[in-house]
Amino acid sequence: MKIDELFKRLKNVEIDKDEINERREIAEYLAQILSAKEAPYANYIIMTDKTMYDLDLYKDLLRYGKISSNDAYVYVEVHYLGRYDSSSYLYPFLDCGFRFINVYLSKLGFSSSSYGTVPAPGLKYFAVVNYFINAERTVVEVANIYDVAINTNLPPLKHDVLSTKHIYYDEAEEAVSRIISQKLLAGHDFIEARDVINRYYAFQEISLAKEVEDIRDAYNHIFKPFRIIYDLKTKQFQVSGNNENR
């Protein structure tokens, strides 16, 4: 099946209970495992058997035929943050417009020596783990790659931007520019939306309340994230699900 046909079929598919449970399991697993490791900024691939590899190890194992790229399941990005940041805490995917290009291209089977793109056609989910050491909390959000790709108009990239299975610098830059420059968040691009969120929460610019609400709705529409917060002191999960009232 061609990739464009696949996206058309999936465009209006609702998230079922099995997928919600699956994303919950992924989020809880990541919150506990990565918090325990106190991981720095890093990227991982989780396989269908729940084995987790950093990207370098994944590429090496793939090169030597030790694993199959079709068994890749979750692309994970970890941020080890020393200070609280409103946008990173409430809207983790706003920091990942650049990275999602790598996730999407990995899903399509591309690779790059200078970007975090690895052949991983089996990927289904993209997870962001923001570890706030000072606040002693970990925030995890998990999104379906198909949902995000459709809602950010990425499927045409395969035809419009990319020439081979290897991504060159200029092609990657054009792909990144495409996603981060789109005004998808209530008339804002990713960078502008982060600025509005931080101004509202950090500097109490109350006049931005309606704008923040619209960004929240757009964010939830684009990513449809499953979200949890893990308290590092109590080892308890405080919030689960898609937070409509961030």
N, CA and C of each residue as an Amber inpcrd file, in Angstrom:
protein
   738
   0.8350000  -1.1940000   0.0000000   0.0000000   0.0000000   0.0000000
   0.8760000   1.2530000   0.0000000   0.5580000   2.2080000  -0.8310000
   1.3280000   3.4460000  -0.8700000   1.1040000   4.2400000   0.4070000
   2.1350000   5.0030000   0.7810000   2.0600000   5.7570000   2.0390000
   0.9060000   6.7550000   2.0330000   0.6370000   7.3930000   0.8920000
  -0.4580000   8.3660000   0.8220000  -1.8060000   7.6920000   1.0480000
  -1.9840000   6.4870000   0.4970000  -3.2360000   5.7640000   0.6750000
  -3.4210000   5.3540000   2.1290000  -2.3240000   4.9540000   2.7560000
  -2.3820000   4.5650000   4.1600000  -2.8220000   5.7290000   5.0250000
  -2.2650000   6.9120000   4.7970000  -2.6390000   8.0880000   5.5860000
  -4.1100000   8.4480000   5.3850000  -4.6080000   8.3030000   4.1470000
  -6.0120000   8.6230000   3.8760000  -6.9390000   7.7120000   4.6720000
  -6.5940000   6.4380000   4.7390000  -7.4220000   5.4830000   5.4710000
  -7.4180000   5.7490000   6.9620000  -6.2630000   6.1840000   7.4600000
  -6.1170000   6.3820000   8.9030000  -6.5860000   7.7480000   9.3910000
  -6.8630000   8.6400000   8.4720000  -7.1150000  10.0330000   8.8320000
  -8.2640000  10.2030000   9.8150000  -9.3250000   9.4290000   9.6430000
 -10.5040000   9.6120000  10.4760000 -10.7130000   8.4920000  11.4890000
  -9.6630000   7.6950000  11.7190000  -9.7750000   6.5940000  12.6700000
  -9.7150000   7.1360000  14.0950000 -10.6630000   6.7340000  14.9240000
 -10.6930000   7.1740000  16.3120000  -9.7050000   6.3380000  17.1400000
  -9.1970000   6.9370000  18.2040000  -8.3130000   6.2070000  19.1080000
  -9.1590000   5.2410000  19.9320000  -8.8520000   3.9270000  19.8680000
  -9.6420000   2.9530000  20.6030000  -9.0500000   2.7110000  21.9850000
  -9.7880000   1.9360000  22.7750000  -9.3790000   1.7070000  24.1590000
  -8.0650000   0.9490000  24.2380000  -7.8530000   0.0240000  23.3110000
  -6.6060000  -0.7390000  23.3260000  -5.4010000   0.1790000  23.1270000
  -5.5400000   1.1600000  22.2290000  -4.4240000   2.0780000  21.9950000
  -4.2010000   2.9660000  23.2110000  -5.2720000   3.4030000  23.8490000
  -5.1270000   4.2210000  25.0580000  -4.3740000   3.4380000  26.1330000
  -4.7500000   2.1820000  26.3160000  -4.0770000   1.3440000  27.3060000
  -2.6110000   1.1290000  26.9340000  -2.3700000   0.9510000  25.6540000
  -1.0070000   0.7370000  25.1870000  -0.1470000   1.9670000  25.4450000
  -0.6870000   3.1290000  25.1490000   0.0730000   4.3550000  25.3850000
   0.2640000   4.6170000  26.8660000  -0.7220000   4.2480000  27.6720000
  -0.5570000   4.3790000  29.1220000   0.6090000   3.5150000  29.6010000
   0.6730000   2.2800000  29.1420000   1.7620000   1.3820000  29.5330000
   3.1180000   1.9390000  29.1200000   3.1940000   2.4790000  27.9030000
   4.4430000   3.0660000  27.4150000   4.8550000   4.2460000  28.2860000
   3.8850000   5.1400000  28.5650000   4.1790000   6.3410000  29.3470000
   4.6410000   5.9870000  30.7610000   3.9540000   5.0580000  31.4080000
   4.3210000   4.6800000  32.7720000   5.6820000   3.9920000  32.8060000
   5.9370000   3.1560000  31.8370000   7.2290000   2.4760000  31.7450000
   8.3610000   3.4880000  31.5970000   8.1990000   4.4370000  30.6880000
   9.2430000   5.4320000  30.4470000   9.4630000   6.3200000  31.6630000
   8.3780000   6.7390000  32.3020000   8.4970000   7.6260000  33.4610000
   9.3330000   6.9720000  34.5570000   9.1260000   5.7100000  34.7840000
   9.8270000   5.0220000  35.8710000  11.2500000   4.6190000  35.4880000
  11.4120000   4.0880000  34.2950000  12.7290000   3.6180000  33.8740000
  13.6960000   4.7790000  33.6690000  13.2630000   5.8120000  32.9620000
  14.1700000   6.9130000  32.6490000  14.4020000   7.8130000  33.8500000
  13.4200000   7.9360000  34.7150000  13.6320000   8.7060000  35.9340000
  14.6840000   8.0360000  36.8040000  14.6130000   6.7200000  36.8460000
  15.5800000   5.9790000  37.6600000  16.9950000   6.1600000  37.1350000
  17.1200000   6.2840000  35.8170000  18.4420000   6.4460000  35.2220000
  18.9420000   7.8830000  35.2810000  18.0130000   8.8140000  35.5340000
  18.3380000  10.2350000  35.4700000  19.0580000  10.5400000  34.1560000
  18.4190000  10.1480000  33.0720000  19.0400000  10.2430000  31.7540000
  19.2190000  11.6930000  31.3220000  20.3330000  12.0070000  30.6850000
  20.4930000  13.3320000  30.0880000  19.6740000  13.4120000  28.8080000
  19.8430000  14.4960000  28.0620000  19.1660000  14.5810000  26.7720000
  19.5840000  13.3780000  25.9380000  18.6170000  12.6370000  25.4440000
  18.9480000  11.4210000  24.7040000  17.7490000  10.9830000  23.8860000
  18.0150000  10.0880000  22.9410000  16.9540000   9.5020000  22.1350000
  17.0830000   7.9920000  22.1330000  15.9480000   7.3380000  22.1840000
  15.9180000   5.8900000  22.2300000  14.8910000   5.3410000  21.2480000
  15.0650000   4.0710000  20.9280000  14.0600000   3.3150000  20.1920000
  13.6300000   2.1540000  21.0760000  12.3260000   2.0400000  21.3110000
  11.7850000   0.8810000  22.0130000  11.2630000  -0.0890000  20.9640000
  11.6550000  -1.3460000  21.1050000  11.2350000  -2.3820000  20.1740000
   9.9180000  -3.0170000  20.6330000   9.3520000  -3.8500000  19.7860000
   8.0800000  -4.4940000  20.1300000   8.2030000  -5.4070000  21.3430000
   9.4210000  -5.9020000  21.6270000   9.6150000  -6.7550000  22.8090000
   9.9600000  -5.9410000  24.0530000   9.8350000  -4.6040000  23.9550000
  10.0740000  -3.6480000  25.0440000  11.5560000  -3.3980000  25.3350000
  12.4380000  -3.9980000  24.5570000  13.8540000  -3.6670000  24.6740000
  14.0610000  -2.2330000  24.2040000  14.9130000  -1.4740000  24.9180000
  15.1520000  -0.0830000  24.5700000  16.6220000   0.1410000  24.2420000
  16.8830000   0.7680000  23.0880000  18.2450000   1.0490000  22.6490000
  18.4150000   2.5420000  22.4040000  19.5830000   3.0940000  22.7460000
  19.8410000   4.4520000  22.2930000  20.0940000   4.3920000  20.7820000
  20.0330000   5.5450000  20.1160000  20.0800000   5.5440000  18.6520000
  21.3640000   4.9530000  18.0920000  22.4900000   5.2350000  18.7360000
  23.7660000   4.7100000  18.2390000  23.7940000   3.1850000  18.2980000
  23.3450000   2.6380000  19.4170000  23.3210000   1.1830000  19.5410000
  22.3200000   0.5780000  18.5680000  21.1700000   1.2350000  18.4350000
  20.1550000   0.7540000  17.4840000  20.7380000   0.6700000  16.0760000
  21.4400000   1.7170000  15.6510000  22.0270000   1.7300000  14.3050000
  23.0680000   0.6330000  14.1410000  23.8780000   0.4100000  15.1810000
  24.8960000  -0.6350000  15.1080000  24.2560000  -2.0240000  15.0020000
  23.2510000  -2.2700000  15.8310000  22.5730000  -3.5700000  15.7990000
  21.8810000  -3.7970000  14.4630000  21.3310000  -2.7140000  13.9240000
  20.6630000  -2.8000000  12.6270000  21.6800000  -3.1160000  11.5240000
  22.8180000  -2.4630000  11.5930000  23.8610000  -2.6380000  10.5780000
  24.3490000  -4.0810000  10.5290000  24.4310000  -4.7110000  11.6850000
  24.9520000  -6.0690000  11.7440000  23.8490000  -7.1350000  11.7380000
  22.6270000  -6.7000000  11.4490000  21.5330000  -7.6490000  11.3080000
  21.0710000  -8.2920000  12.5930000  21.3510000  -7.6450000  13.7420000
  20.9640000  -8.2080000  15.0360000  19.5070000  -7.9320000  15.3830000
  18.9470000  -6.9050000  14.7820000  17.5490000  -6.5500000  15.0040000
  16.9170000  -6.1940000  13.6610000  15.5800000  -6.1410000  13.6530000
  14.8540000  -5.7570000  12.4480000  14.2350000  -4.3760000  12.6390000
  14.3780000  -3.5140000  11.6390000  13.7830000  -2.1710000  11.7220000
  12.2640000  -2.2350000  11.7880000  11.6820000  -3.3380000  11.3460000
  10.2300000  -3.4910000  11.4070000   9.7400000  -3.7200000  12.8320000
  10.6640000  -4.0400000  13.7360000  10.2980000  -4.2730000  15.1380000
  10.4460000  -3.0160000  15.9950000  10.9010000  -1.9200000  15.3920000
  10.9380000  -0.6440000  16.1270000   9.5030000  -0.2130000  16.4030000
   9.2520000   0.3320000  17.5950000   7.8570000   0.6270000  17.9460000
   7.6380000   2.0380000  18.4900000   8.5550000   2.5040000  19.3390000
   8.4080000   3.8290000  19.9450000   9.7170000   4.6010000  19.8120000
   9.6200000   5.8070000  19.2850000  10.7710000   6.7220000  19.2430000
  10.6560000   7.6230000  20.4660000  11.7040000   7.6550000  21.2950000
  11.6480000   8.3620000  22.5790000  12.6590000   9.5040000  22.6030000
  12.1920000  10.6730000  23.0110000  13.0980000  11.8010000  23.2250000
  13.0510000  12.1930000  24.6900000  14.2240000  12.2930000  25.3110000
  14.3250000  12.6200000  26.7360000  15.0190000  13.9600000  26.9190000
  14.4170000  14.8190000  27.7260000  15.0320000  16.1020000  28.0960000
  15.2500000  16.0820000  29.6080000  16.4890000  16.2940000  30.0140000
  16.8220000  16.3520000  31.4350000  16.9310000  17.8280000  31.7950000
  15.8880000  18.3700000  32.4350000  15.7610000  19.8140000  32.6330000
  16.0100000  20.1910000  34.0840000  16.9010000  21.1370000  34.2810000
  17.2380000  21.5620000  35.6290000  16.2460000  22.5430000  36.2280000
  15.4840000  23.2010000  35.3700000  14.5450000  24.2000000  35.8960000
  13.1690000  24.0100000  35.2690000  12.1700000  24.5140000  35.9670000
  10.7960000  24.4220000  35.4850000  10.5870000  25.3940000  34.3370000
   9.8810000  24.9460000  33.3380000   9.5320000  25.7740000  32.1830000
   8.0920000  25.4390000  31.8240000   7.2140000  26.4460000  31.7730000
   5.7840000  26.2070000  31.5880000   5.4710000  25.4390000  30.3210000
   6.0480000  25.8510000  29.2040000   5.7250000  25.1830000  27.9450000
   6.2400000  23.7440000  27.9290000   7.4350000  23.5190000  28.4690000
   7.9940000  22.1650000  28.4940000   7.2000000  21.2510000  29.4270000
   6.6510000  21.8240000  30.4860000   5.8840000  21.0460000  31.4520000
   4.4790000  20.7400000  30.9360000   3.8220000  21.7530000  30.3920000
   2.4290000  21.6090000  29.9860000   2.2630000  21.1090000  28.5520000
   3.2220000  21.4400000  27.6880000   3.0940000  21.1160000  26.2630000
   4.4290000  20.5810000  25.7280000   4.8320000  19.3940000  26.1550000
   6.1620000  18.8750000  25.7960000   6.4470000  18.8070000  24.3030000
   5.4470000  18.5360000  23.4960000   5.6970000  18.3900000  22.0650000
   6.0090000  19.7130000  21.3660000   5.7620000  20.8380000  22.0240000
   6.1110000  22.1290000  21.4090000   7.6130000  22.2570000  21.2200000
   8.3800000  21.5390000  22.0240000   9.8410000  21.5810000  21.9040000
  10.3620000  20.6150000  20.8440000   9.4630000  19.8650000  20.2230000
   9.9080000  18.7300000  19.4090000   9.4990000  18.8200000  17.9480000
   9.2230000  20.0280000  17.4680000   8.9130000  20.1610000  16.0520000
  10.0500000  19.6760000  15.1830000  11.2670000  20.0210000  15.5860000
  12.4510000  19.5720000  14.8600000  12.5850000  18.0630000  14.9280000
  12.4520000  17.5100000  16.1260000  12.6600000  16.0810000  16.2970000
  11.6040000  15.2630000  15.5780000  10.3750000  15.7810000  15.5000000
   9.3390000  14.9740000  14.8740000   9.6420000  14.7050000  13.4020000
  10.3550000  15.6110000  12.7610000  10.8010000  15.3450000  11.3940000
  11.6390000  14.0670000  11.3700000  12.5550000  13.9240000  12.3310000
  13.3710000  12.7200000  12.4030000  12.5260000  11.4690000  12.6320000
  11.5380000  11.6090000  13.4990000  10.6480000  10.4850000  13.7840000
   9.8860000  10.0710000  12.5290000   9.3220000  11.0550000  11.8480000
   8.5310000  10.7900000  10.6510000   9.3840000  10.1730000   9.5430000
  10.5680000  10.7290000   9.3400000  11.4530000  10.2070000   8.3000000
  11.9520000   8.8050000   8.6670000  12.1760000   8.5690000   9.9530000
  12.5540000   7.2310000  10.3960000  11.4410000   6.2340000  10.0910000
  10.1990000   6.6570000  10.3400000   9.0440000   5.8140000  10.0480000
   8.9790000   5.4720000   8.5570000   9.3830000   6.4000000   7.7090000
   9.3570000   6.1720000   6.2710000  10.5820000   5.3890000   5.7750000
  11.4920000   5.0660000   6.6960000  12.6320000   4.2360000   6.3420000
  13.8850000   4.9840000   5.9220000  13.9310000   6.2950000   6.1650000
  15.0950000   7.0930000   5.7910000  16.1690000   7.0400000   6.8800000
  17.3750000   7.4860000   6.5210000  18.4690000   7.5710000   7.4850000
  19.2720000   8.8370000   7.2360000  20.0230000   9.2630000   8.2410000
  20.8600000  10.4500000   8.1230000  22.0530000  10.3030000   9.0500000
  23.2090000  10.7280000   8.5940000  24.4030000  10.6560000   9.4310000
  24.5070000  11.8400000  10.3810000  23.8470000  12.9500000  10.0660000
  23.9630000  14.1570000  10.8790000  22.7010000  14.4730000  11.6710000
  21.6230000  13.7530000  11.4420000  20.3770000  13.9510000  12.1760000
  20.0020000  12.6420000  12.8590000  19.0700000  12.7170000  13.7940000
  18.6490000  11.5170000  14.5090000  17.6390000  10.7110000  13.7280000
  17.9180000  10.4700000  12.4600000  17.0200000   9.7080000  11.6050000
  17.6110000   8.3290000  11.3660000  16.8440000   7.3000000  11.7230000
  17.2930000   5.9210000  11.5620000  16.1740000   5.1250000  10.8990000
  16.5000000   4.1760000  10.0370000  15.4380000   3.3810000   9.4120000
  14.6460000   2.6100000  10.4670000  13.3570000   2.9230000  10.5940000
  12.5360000   2.2770000  11.6180000  11.0770000   2.2670000  11.1710000
  10.7690000   1.5660000  10.0810000   9.4010000   1.5840000   9.5300000
   8.3470000   1.0070000  10.4600000   8.7670000   0.2430000  11.4780000
   7.7930000  -0.3190000  12.4000000   7.2520000   0.6670000  13.4180000
   7.8310000   1.8590000  13.4960000   7.4260000   2.8360000  14.5200000
   5.9230000   3.1320000  14.4720000   5.3460000   3.2200000  15.6660000
   3.9440000   3.6180000  15.7860000   3.7810000   4.8700000  16.6410000
   4.6210000   5.0110000  17.6830000   4.4570000   6.1040000  18.6300000
   5.7150000   6.9620000  18.7500000   5.4750000   8.2030000  19.1540000
   6.5360000   9.1390000  19.5070000   6.2850000   9.5680000  20.9420000
   7.2770000   9.4210000  21.8100000   7.1290000   9.7770000  23.2230000
   8.1490000  10.8270000  23.6120000   7.6990000  11.7900000  24.4000000
   8.5830000  12.8140000  24.9470000   8.5940000  12.6750000  26.4590000
   9.7910000  12.6500000  27.0290000   9.9630000  12.5350000  28.4770000
  10.7220000  13.7680000  28.9530000  10.0590000  14.6190000  29.7180000
  10.6970000  15.8050000  30.2880000  10.8980000  15.5810000  31.7780000
  12.1590000  15.4810000  32.1570000  12.5420000  15.1630000  33.5300000
  12.9530000  16.4670000  34.2130000  12.1320000  16.9290000  35.1760000
  12.3930000  18.1840000  35.8870000  13.0380000  17.8600000  37.2320000
  14.3490000  17.9630000  37.2820000  15.0590000  17.5370000  38.4850000
  14.7270000  18.4230000  39.6770000  14.6270000  19.7440000  39.5000000
  14.3320000  20.6360000  40.6280000  12.9180000  20.4470000  41.1560000
  11.9720000  20.2110000  40.2500000  10.5800000  20.0040000  40.6540000
  10.3240000  18.5610000  41.0660000  11.3050000  17.6940000  40.8300000
  11.2030000  16.2770000  41.1570000   9.9710000  15.6240000  40.5380000
   9.7880000  15.9450000  39.2740000   8.6830000  15.3650000  38.5160000
   9.1300000  15.0170000  37.1020000   8.4810000  14.0140000  36.5500000
   8.7080000  13.6550000  35.1560000   7.3770000  13.7450000  34.4190000
   7.3750000  14.4250000  33.3000000   6.1880000  14.5310000  32.4460000
   6.4330000  13.7040000  31.1970000   5.4690000  12.8600000  30.8650000
   5.5760000  12.0220000  29.6700000   4.3230000  12.1990000  28.8270000
   4.5240000  12.4030000  27.5290000   3.4090000  12.3970000  26.5930000
   3.7370000  11.4470000  25.4500000   2.7220000  10.7090000  25.0200000
   2.8790000   9.7420000  23.9390000   1.8510000  10.0380000  22.8640000
   2.3110000  10.1350000  21.6150000   1.4200000  10.4370000  20.4870000
   1.5890000   9.3870000  19.4000000   0.5110000   9.1690000  18.6590000
   0.5490000   8.2870000  17.4990000   1.1720000   9.0490000  16.3330000
   2.1940000   8.4710000  15.7200000   2.9190000   9.1520000  14.6470000
   2.0060000   9.4960000  13.4750000   1.0760000   8.6050000  13.1460000
   0.1610000   8.8630000  12.0370000  -0.6740000  10.1140000  12.2900000
  -1.1960000  10.2210000  13.5130000  -2.0310000  11.3860000  13.8580000
  -1.2680000  12.6800000  13.6540000  -0.0600000  12.7330000  14.1970000
   0.7240000  13.9600000  14.1370000   1.1220000  14.2780000  12.6930000
   1.5140000  13.2700000  11.9440000   1.9180000  13.4830000  10.5520000
   0.7790000  14.0640000   9.7260000  -0.4020000  13.5260000   9.9020000
  -1.5610000  14.0210000   9.1630000  -1.8920000  15.4490000   9.5760000
  -1.8880000  15.7050000  10.8740000  -2.2940000  17.0090000  11.3810000
  -1.2560000  18.1020000  11.1820000  -0.0370000  17.7200000  10.7990000
   0.9920000  18.7170000  10.4840000   1.3500000  18.7130000   8.9950000
   0.5140000  18.0510000   8.2060000   0.6580000  18.0670000   6.7380000
   1.9910000  17.5030000   6.2590000   2.4660000  16.4490000   6.9070000
   3.7710000  15.8990000   6.5500000   3.7830000  14.8330000   5.4450000
   2.7090000  14.0830000   5.1990000   2.7970000  13.0350000   4.1710000
   3.4030000  13.4690000   2.8390000   3.1230000  14.6720000   2.3030000
   3.7090000  15.0500000   1.0110000   5.2280000  15.2080000   1.0250000
   5.8450000  15.2530000   2.2100000   7.2910000  15.4250000   2.2680000
   8.0310000  14.3700000   1.4620000   7.5170000  13.1640000   1.4620000
   8.2050000  12.0790000   0.7740000   8.4010000  12.4000000  -0.6980000
   7.4360000  13.0820000  -1.2860000   7.5050000  13.3970000  -2.7030000
   8.1030000  14.7800000  -2.9620000   7.8090000  15.7300000  -2.0790000
   8.1600000  17.1230000  -2.3430000   9.5930000  17.4870000  -1.9840000
  10.1470000  16.8410000  -0.9640000  11.4270000  17.2810000  -0.4150000
  12.5350000  16.2540000  -0.5880000  12.2080000  14.9970000  -0.4300000
  13.2280000  13.9810000  -0.2720000  13.5390000  13.2600000  -1.5760000
  14.8170000  12.9770000  -1.7870000  15.2360000  12.3880000  -3.0540000
  15.6520000  10.9220000  -2.9360000  16.2900000  10.5370000  -1.8300000
  16.7640000   9.1610000  -1.6610000  16.4570000   8.7050000  -0.2430000
  16.8510000   7.4700000   0.0780000  16.6440000   6.9460000   1.4190000
  17.6270000   7.5240000   2.4270000  18.6220000   8.2520000   1.9610000
  19.5420000   8.9440000   2.8530000  19.2140000  10.4290000   2.8360000
  19.1060000  11.0320000   4.0150000  18.7400000  12.4370000   4.1250000
  19.9870000  13.3000000   4.1510000  20.0710000  14.2400000   3.2490000
  21.1770000  15.1870000   3.2360000  20.7830000  16.4430000   4.0000000
  21.7790000  17.2210000   4.3720000  21.5640000  18.3650000   5.2560000
  20.5130000  19.3310000   4.7230000  20.6120000  19.7050000   3.4340000
  19.6730000  20.6880000   2.8980000  18.2550000  20.1530000   2.8480000
  18.1120000  18.8470000   2.5910000  16.7800000  18.2470000   2.5820000
  16.1860000  18.2420000   3.9870000  17.0030000  17.9060000   4.9760000
  16.5370000  17.8940000   6.3590000  16.1390000  19.2900000   6.8070000
  16.9380000  20.2870000   6.4260000  16.6330000  21.6620000   6.8070000
  15.3030000  22.1180000   6.2120000  15.0500000  21.7420000   4.9660000
  13.7860000  22.1280000   4.3350000  12.6050000  21.4400000   5.0120000
  12.7950000  20.1710000   5.3750000  11.7380000  19.4370000   6.0530000
  11.4400000  20.0400000   7.4230000  12.4830000  20.3700000   8.1660000
  12.3200000  20.9880000   9.4810000  11.6080000  22.3320000   9.3510000
  12.0320000  23.1260000   8.3920000  11.4320000  24.4410000   8.1750000
   9.9480000  24.3360000   7.8890000   9.5680000  23.2760000   7.1680000
   8.1680000  23.1200000   6.7970000   7.2810000  22.9570000   8.0230000
   7.7050000  22.1310000   8.9560000   6.8380000  21.8720000  10.1040000
   6.8540000  23.0200000  11.1100000   8.0310000  23.5800000  11.4060000
   8.0790000  24.5840000  12.4760000   7.5600000  25.9440000  12.0340000
   7.4430000  26.1690000  10.7260000   6.9660000  27.4700000  10.2550000
   5.4610000  27.4990000  10.0390000   4.8080000  26.3470000  10.0910000
   3.3590000  26.3260000   9.8910000   2.6480000  26.9560000  11.0890000
   1.6160000  27.7250000  10.8090000   0.8350000  28.3890000  11.8580000
  -0.2960000  27.4660000  12.3090000   0.0750000  26.3650000  12.9050000
  -0.8880000  25.3250000  13.2380000  -1.5450000  25.5090000  14.6050000
  -0.9620000  26.3400000  15.4320000  -1.4090000  26.4620000  16.8190000
  -2.1280000  27.7840000  17.0370000  -3.3880000  27.8000000  16.6020000
  -4.2150000  29.0020000  16.7470000  -3.5460000  30.2250000  16.1310000
  -2.9890000  30.0410000  14.9340000  -2.3360000  31.1410000  14.2390000
  -0.8820000  31.3360000  14.5960000  -0.3180000  30.4490000  15.4230000
   1.0800000  30.5450000  15.8440000   1.8630000  29.3390000  15.3480000
   3.1590000  29.5340000  15.0730000   4.0170000  28.3910000  14.8360000
   4.4850000  27.8520000  16.1890000   5.3110000  26.8160000  16.1910000
   5.7130000  26.1670000  17.4390000   6.4540000  27.1290000  18.3640000
   7.3620000  27.8960000  17.8170000   8.1600000  28.8110000  18.6370000
   7.2950000  29.9130000  19.2240000   6.4090000  30.4800000  18.4150000
   5.5140000  31.5330000  18.8980000   4.5800000  31.0070000  19.9780000
   4.0640000  29.7930000  19.7870000   3.1510000  29.2130000  20.7770000
   3.8540000  29.0240000  22.1180000   5.1000000  28.5630000  22.0820000
   5.8670000  28.4130000  23.3280000   6.0150000  29.7590000  24.0310000
   6.2690000  30.7940000  23.2690000   6.4450000  32.1280000  23.8440000
   5.1620000  32.6060000  24.5180000   4.0200000  32.3910000  23.8660000
   2.7300000  32.7970000  24.4440000   2.4790000  32.0460000  25.7470000
   2.7060000  30.7320000  25.7360000   2.4890000  29.9140000  26.9350000
   3.3550000  30.4020000  28.0950000   4.6200000  30.6300000  27.8320000
   5.5300000  31.0630000  28.8980000   5.2110000  32.4630000  29.4050000
   4.8040000  33.3470000  28.5100000   4.4240000  34.6960000  28.9470000
   3.1820000  34.6470000  29.8370000   2.2450000  33.7870000  29.4830000
   1.0030000  33.7010000  30.2580000   1.2610000  33.1390000  31.6610000
   2.0160000  32.0450000  31.7360000   2.2110000  31.3840000  33.0230000
   3.3380000  32.0090000  33.8480000   4.4430000  32.3330000  33.2110000
   5.5890000  32.8430000  33.9630000   5.4580000  34.3220000  34.3050000
   4.8700000  35.0950000  33.3920000   4.7910000  36.5450000  33.5890000
   3.3760000  37.0450000  33.8310000   2.4520000  36.0880000  33.9770000
   1.0730000  36.4120000  34.3570000   0.4240000  37.4330000  33.4170000
   0.6400000  37.2730000  32.1270000  -0.0120000  38.1450000  31.1540000
  -1.4220000  37.6060000  30.9070000  -2.3410000  38.0140000  31.7760000
  -3.6960000  37.4730000  31.7910000  -4.4460000  37.7420000  30.4830000
  -4.0700000  38.7730000  29.7790000  -4.7410000  39.1010000  28.5160000
  -4.5660000  37.9940000  27.4680000  -3.6270000  37.0920000  27.7120000
  -3.3650000  36.0150000  26.7620000  -4.1950000  34.7600000  27.0510000
  -5.1200000  34.8350000  28.0040000  -5.8660000  33.6560000  28.4470000
  -6.6070000  32.9620000  27.2960000  -7.3050000  33.7310000  26.4830000
  -8.0460000  33.1270000  25.3600000  -7.0850000  32.5310000  24.3290000
  -5.9790000  33.2050000  24.1110000  -4.9760000  32.7200000  23.1680000
  -4.3920000  31.3850000  23.6400000  -4.1270000  31.2950000  24.9330000
  -3.5910000  30.0700000  25.5180000  -4.6060000  28.9320000  25.3940000
  -5.8670000  29.2470000  25.6210000  -6.9200000  28.2360000  25.4910000
  -6.9970000  27.7060000  24.0610000  -6.8800000  28.6020000  23.0900000
  -6.9230000  28.1930000  21.6830000  -5.6960000  27.3550000  21.3080000
  -4.5500000  27.7280000  21.8400000  -3.3280000  26.9450000  21.5920000
  -3.4750000  25.5530000  22.1940000  -4.0210000  25.4920000  23.3990000
  -4.2480000  24.1970000  24.0500000  -5.1310000  23.2960000  23.1890000
  -6.2300000  23.8560000  22.6740000  -7.1450000  23.0630000  21.8580000
  -6.4670000  22.5850000  20.5760000  -5.6870000  23.4690000  19.9530000
  -4.9790000  23.0980000  18.7190000  -3.9270000  22.0370000  19.0080000
  -3.2200000  22.1910000  20.1130000  -2.1940000  21.2350000  20.5170000
  -2.8070000  19.8530000  20.7220000  -3.9200000  19.7990000  21.4370000
  -4.5700000  18.5170000  21.6900000  -5.1060000  17.8970000  20.4050000
  -5.5400000  18.7260000  19.4730000  -6.0140000  18.2170000  18.1840000
  -4.8630000  17.6340000  17.3690000  -3.7410000  18.3270000  17.3530000
  -2.6010000  17.8860000  16.5440000  -1.9690000  16.6180000  17.1040000
  -1.6960000  16.6000000  18.3940000  -0.9240000  15.5040000  18.9840000
  -1.7790000  14.4190000  19.6350000  -2.9900000  14.7750000  20.0440000
  -3.8470000  13.8170000  20.7570000  -3.0160000  13.0300000  21.7880000
  -2.3010000  13.7290000  22.6430000  -1.3240000  13.0430000  23.5030000
  -1.9480000  12.2900000  24.6690000  -1.3590000  11.1640000  25.0040000
  -1.6350000  10.5510000  26.2990000  -0.5740000  11.0850000  27.2460000
  -0.9870000  11.6080000  28.3850000  -0.0870000  12.3570000  29.2680000
  -0.1190000  11.8080000  30.6830000   1.0470000  11.7110000  31.3080000
   1.1250000  11.3950000  32.7300000   2.1720000  12.2880000  33.3830000
   2.0310000  12.4560000  34.6900000   3.0380000  13.1340000  35.5100000
   3.4450000  12.1680000  36.6120000   4.7420000  11.9770000  36.7550000
   5.2650000  11.0300000  37.7400000   6.0130000  11.7940000  38.8210000
   5.5610000  11.6500000  40.0640000   6.1990000  12.3100000  41.1980000
   7.4000000  11.4780000  41.6460000   8.5840000  12.0620000  41.5680000
   9.8010000  11.3270000  41.8750000   9.9800000  11.0540000  43.3620000
   9.3110000  11.8380000  44.2160000   9.3880000  11.6160000  45.6540000
   8.5050000  10.4530000  46.0800000   7.2430000  10.5270000  45.6890000
   6.2720000   9.5270000  46.1380000   6.2380000   8.2910000  45.2490000
   6.8660000   8.3880000  44.0460000   6.8300000   7.3000000  43.0640000
   5.3910000   6.9930000  42.6410000   4.5900000   8.0560000  42.5750000
   3.1930000   7.9120000  42.1860000   2.9030000   8.6960000  40.9100000
   1.9200000   8.2070000  40.1520000   1.4510000   8.9300000  38.9770000
   0.3440000   9.8690000  39.4030000   0.4930000  11.1490000  39.0470000
  -0.4570000  12.1490000  39.5040000  -1.5650000  12.4380000  38.5010000
  -1.2440000  12.3630000  37.2250000  -2.2150000  12.7070000  36.1990000
  -2.0970000  11.6910000  35.0800000  -3.2160000  11.3270000  34.4950000
  -3.1640000  10.4550000  33.3290000  -4.2000000  10.9140000  32.3210000
  -3.9720000  10.5610000  31.0750000  -4.9180000  10.8990000  30.0160000
  -4.5420000  12.1640000  29.2920000  -5.4450000  12.6040000  28.4250000
  -5.2600000  13.8030000  27.6280000  -5.8090000  14.9860000  28.4110000
  -4.9640000  15.8320000  28.9490000  -5.4020000  16.9140000  29.8330000
  -6.0100000  18.0580000  29.0610000  -7.3130000  18.1510000  29.1100000
  -7.9850000  19.2530000  28.4280000  -7.8750000  20.5370000  29.2290000
  -7.6380000  20.4140000  30.5350000  -7.5510000  21.6000000  31.3890000
  -6.1340000  21.7690000  31.9090000  -5.2270000  22.0390000  31.0110000
  -3.8270000  22.2050000  31.4060000  -3.6640000  23.4950000  32.1920000
